[in-house]
């Protein structure tokens, strides 16, 4: 199927048809086909009818379409003509075609109308009868939005406002671009440009957005009107989050003992994050540009916010950072903040469904200061009635440290006493120190399910496109615009809950099955007495997080320096016993091997630098390489003299190696001939072999640790460059830095491979056989970031490279405490993964139930509003209120029906993931016959919907985050706040680790 290729031969024919329309075509008759009296000279560009009519018939036919564009046939071409010049007048206050006995012209008899067809100047007659409405009301009844409330001279049709309202929120189209589009649609040649009403259009859109939010939230049905709007009353609520009185059981707060085990299902999951792209310059003021929705939607009440900042700005001090440096803290000193009224915003939103909460957004004056973040968080919790909250924040380890003290310091201005769990989002957690990775992990926290905490990052991707526009706005315009953007974002999420929760249910069922099987197989390989103790420790820590953390690493990490220290201590003990194992008076065996390995490293670095010289290197660069070669050669000569004492016949073997090379041997290629290299050719003592084995073991672990750190640093730099670096010069400098990090990655890989090759030679002679289970062969495909899968690996099957699973210590004796610690940590991780997936299954089922109940509650609320319409109102107003309430109730009923149909077999699907360990479980096939009745689940997807399993980059609708093996990760510096998430799991039963899936 090649539609474009099939169309190519038709180009000329199609072009001819398009040009044919520039003439009259088949309608070249001289007289009007309708009245047969006057010449047929006028054709409408917007009507489907291409027939030409006379002037009188054209005007009469367009009384119901007064904004259409007409063309007049003059001699041998069409010319633009307006209905206004043809004599058409629009009468308001009366049905179409009915004349008013006392018409009143608009000011200047030239009303500017903004419509999808363009910007028109038309003749409008207002009704001047005795009982006529005001001019703005007459316009509104004609579905024309007036620009002013007194003597309006400009208006916009409802259809153009509805169109731009959606287009601006969905595509990020600016008002200026849209207005210029309408102007060009009116006159694209600049011959007769329309009147400029851009400022009026901005004001109209701002008022339109606010009125639509009032209408949709039911304020038109409330006697209190817009003034009676409660804080956050205009916000679109998340149906899947817990709302007591709306979608929770009546006894949720005091459930009977047999149901208390499910109380964790009623937790509220929220995330906090700042965004430095939604900044605002010091333009206008709140007095000149006040907000219409102050505290009524997503932004907090500005007056209360400023009062709080003034009262506690000096009292709440920023605390000293006891973790790694993070952007949220270091960006407090944003360059150029003096010219900004707001350096960005900080927001709170539900992390499981990615919706903004009511009264959850506030401006930042200078970075994410605690005084700002505290107020926004506490204000968003004012309307929250649940008693348990899980808060994720990328610097939660710092922010939560004295959180309760700050709450007390705020005094009576706040009231917050909820059971709160503080966690760090999954992708941010590896940038924290080890203690934070153990104490603030979603993966280890009971009741967290598969929540990742990265929802704020994904949502910022959808709102960052509005940053350039809002930066130049006044305070009120910006608040009202972003409130509307956040509301549209929430509504789109609500409309897609049927699909997104269905996908979560499938992922939860499959994940729980895989990880349950993995855990049971891993658990069966360990003695029951040991696993029982580990289970007791894990359950104790889950109940009391202050107890001993079973995920914490207690054994020290093996490094080359620690091995050298151990060997030096052993040699010292041998000297004291009078049994020194030394063949040279000035260098011990361990020092001899250590120096040899250091020289080997110098050779690798020089070889790398020589390859980087290129054909156009400078004299200075070549001189520097030559000096390094000479220094290295002098050290090699001294070390080779010592080597004669430890290895007999080494000179002859080296001379033989050198003789096979025709060219001169530079220092970087000088054959060192360490014991691992010659052990199969010359006799070497077991002491030397053992010393090198231990040093190589430490070198391998240290190289892997450095490799992981540099890979994390490279990932951070790539993210930061893409999100914060602009311009050619900064981008070039950033790329140079990234290239330097890549050189370090290559050097780490080369060092590990050298150590691994040496250990392969030494292992048979020393009887080591199982070491490669931990220190594996390093291929190029293994050198990838924690969030990267193998090449051509699909998102749903992405795996983590083995370098992120190394426990950091190699043991071969089962009695070694290090091995028991590795097994304990991996067992706890496997158990935690299984538990989190089980919890995810329960959470998704509960969220589906909440959504159905919430839609019922909304439907009943709108029906109640319809029944409470006062009979004393004018009949047409009462009918409108009742009709709108019933339409909203029908919408909620239809949304509930879609969800119920899509999820009717979801519970059965999830139950298939549960099995008894004693009963063999058949793997779930890709197309199981037993699930034929689930075919409608896939059919519920809307055509064109993206595949959530493949992810949506930064235009995503949703994103889950994968388990990160935080205990093996160290900080690579503060991560930028805009990051991707991770999802997935490795199904290898004997390795309890997480694989990475970047969505």
Secondary structure, 3 states (H helix, E strand, C coil): CCHHHHHHCCHHHHHHHHHHCCCCCCCCCCECCCCCCCECCEEECCCCCCCCECHHHHHHHCCCCCCCCEEEEECCEEEEECCCCCCCCEECCCCCCCCCCCEEECHHHCEEEEECCEEEEECEEEECCCCCCCHHHHHHHCCEEECCCCCCCEEEEHHHHHHHHHHHHHHCCCHHHHHHHHHHHHCCCCCCCCCCCHHHHHHHHHHHHHHHHHHHCCHHHCCCHHHHCCCCCCCCCCCCCCCCCCCCCCCCCCCCHHHHHHHHHHCEEEEEEEECCCCEECCCCCCCCCCCCCCCCCECCHHHHHHHHHHHCCCCCCCCCCCCCCHHHHCCCCCCHHHEEECEEEEEEECCCCEEEEEEEEEECCCCCHHHHHHHHHHHCCCCCCCEEEEEECCHHHHCCCHHHHHHHHHHHCCCCCEEEEECCHHHHCCCCHHHHHHCCCCCCCCCCCCCCCHHHHHHHHHHHHHHHHCCCCHHHHHHHHHHHHHHHHHHHHHCHHHHHHHHHHHHHHHHHHHHHHHHHHHHCCCHHHHHHHHHHHHHHHHCCCCCCCCCCCCCCCCHHHHHHHHHHHHHHHHHCCCCCCCCCCCCHHHHHHHHHHHHHHHHHHHHHHHHHCCCCCHHHHHHHHHHHHHHHHHHHHHHHHHHHHCCCHHHHHHHHHHCCCCCCCHHHCCCCCHHHHCCCCCCCHHHHHHHHHHHHHHHHHHHHHHHHHHHHHHHHHHHHHHHCCCHHHHHHHHHHHHHHHHHHHHHHHHHHHHHHHHHHHHHHHCCCCHHHCCCCCCHHHCCCCCCCCCCCCHHHCCCCHHHCCCCCCCCCCCCHHHHHHHHHHHHHHHHHHHHHHHHHHHHHHHHHHHHHHHHHHHHHHHHHHHCCCCCCCHHHHHHHHHHHHHHHHHHHHHHHHHHHHCCCHHHHHHCCCCCCCCCCCCCCCCCHHHHHHHHHHHCCCCCCCCCCCCCHHHCCCCCCCCCCHHHCCCCCCCCCCCCCECCCCCCCCCCCCCCCEC
